[in-house]
């Protein structure tokens, strides 16, 4: 980690939250952005015109779905790199690397090779977060939460797919070392809805150094 990154206060930093579908990324991002008075950068999955088709017929819709997300995510994050260095911090509910993670998971070999060629030709400068928060939860918990938020196209998501996504994230973050990493099991603690957990999370974020850390508050709430 550079000296500039070490010395940057968390209020003026770039925090990214990641994890599988239904784990609570967006809700936590909104709350952290409000706390730190930071710019909020959210994935706009509902703008992808192919997403509903993907959940109906993944084999035929995976490539256009993924390419739409590739262009959308790269443009969103490019704005961070071009932003005013004196502006408030930023909190995002995704990192750019997730695009390749989902592409490898959902595309066949030929589609994935085409995807990589297009991705590598893009002219973008993606910023590296000062902190990544990785939210985990078992597939059963994710399926329940997805069902509760009642998004029409998500009703087609199956537990098996959530298991595959969870495994892909676990594998990805096992070797992740670009940024400090804070890992949270959101099935047993709830910084989104439990004020005591959230306050302990804020303390953990403000005290973060380099490397990999696990958030384990003294009081755990099963949700």
C-alpha positions in Angstrom: 0.0 0.0 0.0 1.3 3.4 -0.9 2.1 6.1 1.7 -0.7 8.3 0.1 -3.2 5.5 0.7 -2.0 4.9 4.3 -2.4 8.6 5.2 -5.8 9.1 3.5 -8.6 9.4 6.0 -11.5 7.0 5.6 -13.9 9.9 5.1 -11.9 10.9 2.0 -11.4 7.4 0.6 -13.0 5.0 -1.9 -14.8 2.1 -0.2 -16.2 -0.7 -2.2 -18.6 -3.4 -0.9 -18.9 -6.8 -2.6 -20.6 -10.1 -2.2 -23.2 -12.4 -3.8 -26.7 -11.4 -4.8 -28.9 -10.6 -1.8 -26.1 -10.3 0.7 -26.9 -6.6 1.5 -24.2 -4.7 -0.4 -26.5 -1.8 -1.5 -28.1 -1.2 1.9 -24.7 -1.1 3.6 -23.3 1.1 1.0 -26.1 3.6 1.4 -25.6 3.7 5.2 -21.9 4.1 5.0 -22.2 6.9 2.4 -24.6 8.7 4.7 -22.3 8.3 7.7 -19.2 9.5 5.9 -21.1 12.0 3.7 -19.6 10.4 0.7 -20.7 10.1 -2.9 -22.8 6.9 -3.4 -22.1 4.9 -6.5 -24.6 2.0 -7.1 -24.8 -0.7 -9.6 -27.8 -0.1 -11.8 -28.8 -3.6 -12.6 -32.4 -2.6 -13.4 -31.1 -0.6 -16.4 -29.8 -3.7 -18.1 -32.4 -4.6 -20.8 -31.1 -8.2 -21.1 -31.2 -9.2 -17.4 -34.8 -10.4 -17.3 -34.1 -12.4 -20.4 -30.9 -13.9 -18.8 -32.9 -15.3 -15.9 -35.4 -16.8 -18.3 -32.8 -18.3 -20.7 -29.2 -17.9 -19.5 -27.7 -19.8 -22.5 -28.9 -17.3 -25.0 -28.8 -14.1 -23.1 -25.6 -14.3 -21.0 -23.3 -12.6 -23.5 -25.4 -9.4 -24.1 -26.2 -9.2 -20.4 -22.5 -9.4 -19.5 -21.4 -6.9 -22.2 -23.9 -4.4 -21.1 -22.7 -4.7 -17.5 -19.0 -4.4 -18.7 -19.6 -1.1 -20.4 -21.9 0.2 -17.6 -19.5 -0.6 -14.8 -16.4 0.6 -16.5 -18.0 4.0 -17.3 -19.3 4.3 -13.7 -15.9 3.7 -12.1 -14.0 5.7 -14.6 -15.8 8.8 -13.2 -14.1 8.1 -9.8 -10.7 8.3 -11.5 -11.6 11.5 -13.2 -13.2 13.1 -10.1 -12.0 16.0 -8.1 -9.2 14.9 -5.6 -10.7 17.3 -3.0 -14.2 15.9 -3.3 -15.8 13.8 -0.5 -15.1 10.1 -0.4 -17.0 7.6 -2.4 -18.8 4.4 -1.5 -19.7 1.8 -4.2 -21.7 -1.4 -4.0 -19.4 -3.2 -6.5 -15.9 -3.5 -7.7 -14.9 -3.8 -11.4 -13.4 -7.3 -11.0 -16.9 -8.7 -10.4 -17.6 -8.3 -14.1 -15.0 -11.0 -15.1 -16.1 -13.2 -12.2 -19.7 -13.3 -13.5 -18.5 -13.5 -17.1 -16.5 -16.6 -16.3 -19.4 -18.1 -14.4 -22.1 -17.5 -17.0 -20.5 -17.6 -20.4 -19.4 -20.6 -22.4 -15.8 -20.9 -23.5 -16.1 -19.2 -26.8 -18.3 -16.4 -25.4 -15.8 -15.8 -22.6 -12.9 -15.5 -25.0 -14.8 -12.9 -27.0 -15.7 -11.1 -23.8 -12.0 -11.0 -22.7 -11.0 -9.5 -26.1 -13.6 -6.8 -25.9 -12.8 -6.1 -22.2 -9.1 -5.8 -23.0 -9.7 -3.3 -25.8 -11.6 -0.9 -23.7 -9.9 2.4 -22.9 -10.6 2.9 -19.2 -8.7 3.6 -16.0 -10.3 1.8 -13.1 -9.4 3.0 -9.6 -8.4 0.7 -6.9 -10.5 1.0 -3.7 -8.8 2.1 -0.4 -10.9 -0.6 1.3 -13.0 -3.5 0.1 -15.7 -4.9 2.4 -16.7 -8.5 1.4 -20.1 -9.7 2.7 -20.7 -13.4 2.9 -23.8 -15.5 3.6 -24.9 -19.1 2.8 -27.1 -19.7 -0.2 -30.2 -20.4 1.9 -29.9 -17.0 3.6 -29.3 -15.3 0.2 -32.4 -17.0 -1.3 -34.6 -15.9 1.5 -33.4 -12.3 1.3 -33.8 -12.2 -2.5 -37.3 -13.5 -2.1 -38.1 -10.9 0.6 -37.1 -7.9 -1.6 -39.5 -9.0 -4.3 -37.7 -7.9 -7.4 -39.6 -9.5 -10.3 -36.7 -10.8 -12.4 -35.0 -12.1 -9.2 -37.9 -14.5 -8.6 -36.3 -16.8 -11.1 -33.0 -17.1 -9.2 -32.4 -20.6 -7.9 -30.4 -21.8 -4.9 -27.9 -23.7 -7.1 -27.0 -20.5 -8.9 -26.5 -18.6 -5.6 -24.2 -21.4 -4.5 -22.1 -21.1 -7.6 -21.9 -17.3 -7.1 -20.9 -17.8 -3.5 -18.2 -20.2 -4.4 -16.9 -17.9 -7.1 -16.7 -15.0 -4.7 -14.9 -17.1 -2.1 -12.3 -18.3 -4.6 -11.8 -14.7 -5.9 -11.3 -13.1 -2.5 -9.1 -16.0 -1.3 -6.4 -14.5 -3.5 -7.4 -10.8 -3.5 -4.6 -8.4 -2.4 -5.1 -5.2 -4.3 -6.7 -3.4 -1.4 -7.2 -3.9 2.4 -10.0 -6.4 2.8 -12.6 -6.6 5.5 -14.6 -9.9 5.5 -18.0 -10.0 7.2 -20.3 -13.1 7.6 -23.6 -11.3 7.3 -25.6 -14.4 8.3 -24.5 -14.2 11.9 -24.0 -10.4 12.4 -26.1 -7.6 11.0 -24.4 -4.2 10.7 -27.2 -3.2 8.3 -30.1 -3.4 10.8 -28.4 -3.8 14.2 -27.1 -0.4 15.5 -24.5 -2.1 17.9 -23.0 -4.1 15.0 -23.0 -1.1 12.8 -21.1 1.1 15.3 -18.5 -1.7 15.8 -18.2 -2.0 12.1 -17.4 1.8 11.8 -14.7 1.3 14.4 -13.2 -1.6 12.5 -13.3 0.5 9.2 -11.6 3.5 10.8 -9.0 1.3 12.4 -8.2 -0.7 9.2 -4.6 -1.2 8.1 -3.3 -3.1 5.2 -4.0 -6.8 4.6 -7.0 -9.0 5.4 -9.3 -8.7 8.4 -12.4 -10.4 9.7 -15.2 -8.4 11.4 -16.2 -10.2 14.6 -18.2 -8.0 16.9 -18.5 -9.0 20.6 -22.3 -9.5 20.3 -23.4 -11.6 17.4 -27.0 -11.4 16.1 -28.4 -14.3 14.2 -30.6 -13.0 11.3 
